[in-house]
């Protein structure tokens, strides 16, 4: 079963006013990139999520509550991040399955052509 995790790409303090408590020194934005892992592979996807949290009032600020100023700062910060490239790494179990499949296909082809017989 695949597990989805996120790793932090960038954290930045924002000097905008919080929509909840109106302080201008507690907002922090975090950009995270999706990481998928299961029994066969590990992969980094292109999906990036952002979260804004106010440390003065200890609340998460969801996009519905963002002001125009916050949206423009988030857009600027999003352009400034450099996400890791999309990648996939096969685990040893996947390599074993691939090799076994190739051996089975080769045996079937050799048996059908008459090179080997059982």
Secondary structure as GFF3:
##gff-version 3
##sequence-region A 1 118
A	DSSP	beta_strand	3	14	.	.	.	ID=ss1
A	DSSP	beta_strand	27	37	.	.	.	ID=ss2
A	DSSP	beta_strand	41	54	.	.	.	ID=ss3
A	DSSP	beta_strand	59	61	.	.	.	ID=ss4
A	DSSP	three_ten_helix	63	65	.	.	.	ID=ss5
A	DSSP	alpha_helix	68	80	.	.	.	ID=ss6
A	DSSP	beta_strand	87	90	.	.	.	ID=ss7
A	DSSP	alpha_helix	92	113	.	.	.	ID=ss8
###
